[in-house]
Amino acid sequence: MNPKDIARLITEDPDILAEMEIQEIAVNGSKAYICQNCIDGTHTDETGYDHREGEIDYNDCKNTGIINDQLVQCQCSEDWPELMDAIEGVPGLGEMNLLTNYDDTMLAMAELEGEGWLDEQLNATESDELTVPNMLKYIKRAHRETEENKAELAVATDPDDIAYLKRMLNRLETNTVGDAIYGTGGWHRYMVRENGKVLYTVSHGRTDAEKAKELGFEFA
């Protein structure tokens, strides 16, 4: 099966699809939409054209995506230098992450595990332990809790409340979700952070560690 066909089968959640294509970031208190290519640093459209090469007043990115059921356009432009600087601090959408880079992450795991493993994951349910759908259930819950914590932190005044909310937000970078995702035959293991990041466990697949690294996985 063609990888692009597999990707279309994988992505049925519009929230995941939107986060893969476009991110919303803050720039000096203003909201801006940024596409994956600009975050990755290529600044290209589907034809490979780099929008930074355009003439003045025409050098803005034309890539579009869906956020909250609305079509939005990437606002990257060299005429907005503060935004260009802000992009450098945005986590790349290209990392192995089930929340922000679902298709590429699934395809990378399928590269290691085979299409049979991918078919099993696509047919699994949230109640099937040690599977991607089961992990996504917990990741989405953590994501909702994070947004609630951010909203509370924005208006919190008590020092103890502020410290607690900051600890809750920081846990996303280190806490793992439940158990692990098992590869074919349970040989490989993938640890998943609450922020969706997927890590390859070298202790369960040392012989394929180099290939996993080439695919973009960081190691647990």
C-alpha positions as CSV (number, residue, x, y, z in Angstrom):
1,M,0.0,0.0,0.0
2,N,1.3,3.5,-0.9
3,P,2.4,5.4,2.3
4,K,0.1,8.3,1.4
5,D,-2.9,5.9,1.1
6,I,-2.0,4.5,4.5
7,A,-1.8,8.1,5.9
8,R,-5.3,8.9,4.6
9,L,-6.5,5.7,6.3
10,I,-4.8,6.6,9.6
11,T,-6.1,10.2,10.0
12,E,-9.8,10.2,10.8
13,D,-9.6,12.6,13.7
14,P,-10.0,16.2,12.4
15,D,-8.3,17.6,15.6
16,I,-5.1,15.5,14.9
17,L,-5.2,16.4,11.2
18,A,-5.4,20.1,12.0
19,E,-2.5,20.0,14.4
20,M,-0.3,18.2,11.9
21,E,-0.8,20.9,9.2
22,I,-1.0,24.2,11.1
23,Q,-0.1,25.4,14.5
24,E,-1.4,28.4,16.4
25,I,1.4,30.3,18.2
26,A,1.7,33.6,20.2
27,V,3.8,36.4,18.8
28,N,4.1,39.4,21.2
29,G,0.6,38.8,22.5
30,S,-0.9,38.3,19.0
31,K,-2.1,35.0,17.5
32,A,-0.5,33.6,14.4
33,Y,-0.9,30.5,12.3
34,I,2.2,28.6,11.1
35,C,2.4,25.7,8.8
36,Q,4.6,22.6,9.3
37,N,7.0,23.5,6.5
38,C,7.8,26.9,8.0
39,I,8.3,25.4,11.4
40,D,10.6,22.8,9.8
41,G,12.5,25.7,8.2
42,T,11.9,24.8,4.5
43,H,9.2,27.5,4.0
44,T,8.1,25.8,0.9
45,D,4.7,25.0,-0.7
46,E,3.7,21.7,-2.3
47,T,5.6,22.6,-5.5
48,G,8.8,23.3,-3.5
49,Y,8.7,27.0,-3.9
50,D,10.2,29.0,-1.0
51,H,8.0,31.9,-0.2
52,R,10.9,33.9,1.1
53,E,12.1,34.2,-2.5
54,G,9.1,36.3,-3.5
55,E,9.1,40.0,-4.1
56,I,8.3,42.5,-1.3
57,D,4.6,42.3,-0.4
58,Y,4.4,38.9,-2.0
59,N,6.7,36.9,0.2
60,D,4.1,35.5,2.6
61,C,3.4,31.8,2.9
62,K,0.3,30.6,1.0
63,N,0.0,27.2,2.7
64,T,-3.4,26.5,4.4
65,G,-4.8,24.1,6.9
66,I,-7.8,23.5,9.1
67,I,-8.1,24.6,12.7
68,N,-11.4,24.4,14.6
69,D,-13.2,23.6,11.3
70,Q,-12.0,26.8,9.7
71,L,-9.6,27.2,6.8
72,V,-6.6,29.3,7.8
73,Q,-3.5,30.5,6.0
74,C,0.0,30.3,7.3
75,Q,1.1,33.8,8.2
76,C,4.9,33.4,7.9
77,S,6.4,36.3,6.2
78,E,9.8,38.1,6.3
79,D,7.8,41.3,6.7
80,W,7.0,40.0,10.2
81,P,10.4,39.5,11.7
82,E,9.1,38.9,15.2
83,L,7.1,35.9,13.9
84,M,10.2,34.6,12.1
85,D,12.1,34.7,15.4
86,A,9.2,33.0,17.3
87,I,9.1,30.1,14.9
88,E,12.6,29.0,16.0
89,G,11.2,28.3,19.5
90,V,8.3,26.3,18.3
91,P,8.6,22.5,18.8
92,G,8.9,20.9,15.4
93,L,5.9,19.1,14.0
94,G,8.2,16.6,12.5
95,E,9.1,14.8,15.8
96,M,7.7,11.4,16.6
97,N,4.5,12.5,18.3
98,L,1.0,10.9,18.2
99,L,-0.7,14.2,18.9
100,T,1.0,16.6,16.6
101,N,2.5,14.4,13.9
102,Y,0.2,11.3,13.8
103,D,0.6,10.1,10.3
104,D,4.4,10.3,10.1
105,T,4.8,8.7,13.5
106,M,2.5,5.8,12.6
107,L,4.3,5.3,9.3
108,A,7.7,5.4,11.0
109,M,6.6,2.7,13.4
110,A,5.1,0.7,10.5
111,E,8.5,0.9,8.8
112,L,9.9,-0.9,11.8
113,E,7.0,-3.2,12.5
114,G,5.5,-4.0,9.1
115,E,2.1,-3.3,7.5
116,G,0.5,-6.2,9.4
117,W,1.2,-4.4,12.6
118,L,-0.2,-1.2,11.2
119,D,-3.4,-2.9,10.1
120,E,-3.8,-4.3,13.7
121,Q,-3.5,-0.7,15.1
122,L,-6.0,0.7,12.6
123,N,-8.5,-2.0,13.7
124,A,-7.8,-1.7,17.4
125,T,-10.1,0.1,19.8
126,E,-9.5,2.3,22.8
127,S,-10.1,-0.7,25.1
128,D,-7.3,-2.7,23.5
129,E,-4.3,-2.3,25.8
130,L,-0.8,-1.6,24.5
131,T,-2.1,-0.2,21.3
132,V,-2.1,3.3,19.7
133,P,-5.8,3.9,20.1
134,N,-5.5,3.1,23.8
135,M,-2.6,5.5,24.2
136,L,-4.4,8.3,22.3
137,K,-7.3,8.0,24.8
138,Y,-4.9,9.0,27.6
139,I,-3.0,11.5,25.6
140,K,-6.2,13.4,24.7
141,R,-7.3,13.4,28.3
142,A,-3.9,14.8,29.3
143,H,-4.2,17.4,26.6
144,R,-7.6,18.6,27.8
145,E,-6.3,18.7,31.4
146,T,-3.3,20.8,30.2
147,E,-5.5,23.3,28.5
148,E,-7.6,23.6,31.7
149,N,-4.4,24.1,33.7
150,K,-3.2,26.8,31.3
151,A,-6.4,28.7,31.7
152,E,-6.3,28.4,35.5
153,L,-2.6,29.5,35.6
154,A,-3.4,32.6,33.5
155,V,-5.7,33.9,36.3
156,A,-4.1,32.3,39.4
157,T,-2.8,34.6,42.1
158,D,-2.0,32.3,45.0
159,P,1.7,31.3,44.9
160,D,0.9,27.7,46.0
161,D,-1.7,27.4,43.2
162,I,0.7,28.8,40.7
163,A,3.5,26.4,41.7
164,Y,1.1,23.4,41.6
165,L,-0.2,24.3,38.1
166,K,3.3,24.7,36.8
167,R,4.2,21.3,38.1
168,M,1.2,19.8,36.4
169,L,2.2,21.4,33.1
170,N,5.8,20.3,33.4
171,R,4.8,16.7,33.9
172,L,3.8,16.5,30.2
173,E,7.5,16.5,29.3
174,T,8.5,13.6,31.5
175,N,5.4,11.5,32.5
176,T,4.7,8.4,30.4
177,V,1.2,7.3,29.5
178,G,0.2,3.9,30.9
179,D,2.4,1.1,29.7
180,A,4.0,1.0,26.2
181,I,3.0,0.4,22.7
182,Y,4.2,-3.0,21.6
183,G,5.7,-3.7,18.3
184,T,5.2,-6.9,16.2
185,G,5.4,-9.9,18.6
186,G,6.0,-7.6,21.5
187,W,9.7,-7.3,20.6
188,H,10.0,-3.5,20.2
189,R,8.5,-1.1,22.7
190,Y,7.5,2.5,22.3
191,M,7.1,4.7,25.4
192,V,4.7,7.6,25.0
193,R,4.8,10.9,26.9
194,E,1.7,12.7,28.0
195,N,2.4,15.4,25.4
196,G,2.2,12.6,22.7
197,K,5.9,12.2,22.1
198,V,6.9,8.7,21.2
199,L,10.3,7.2,22.3
200,Y,11.9,4.0,21.0
201,T,13.2,1.8,23.9
202,V,16.7,0.6,22.9
203,S,16.7,-2.1,25.6
204,H,13.9,-3.9,23.7
205,G,15.3,-3.4,20.2
206,R,19.0,-2.6,20.2
207,T,19.6,-4.3,16.8
208,D,17.1,-1.9,15.1
209,A,18.2,1.2,17.1
210,E,20.1,2.8,14.2
211,K,17.1,2.4,11.8
212,A,14.8,3.9,14.5
213,K,17.2,6.9,14.9
214,E,17.2,7.4,11.1
215,L,13.4,7.4,11.1
216,G,13.4,10.2,13.7
217,F,12.9,8.5,17.0
218,E,14.5,9.6,20.2
219,F,15.5,6.9,22.6
220,A,14.0,6.1,26.0
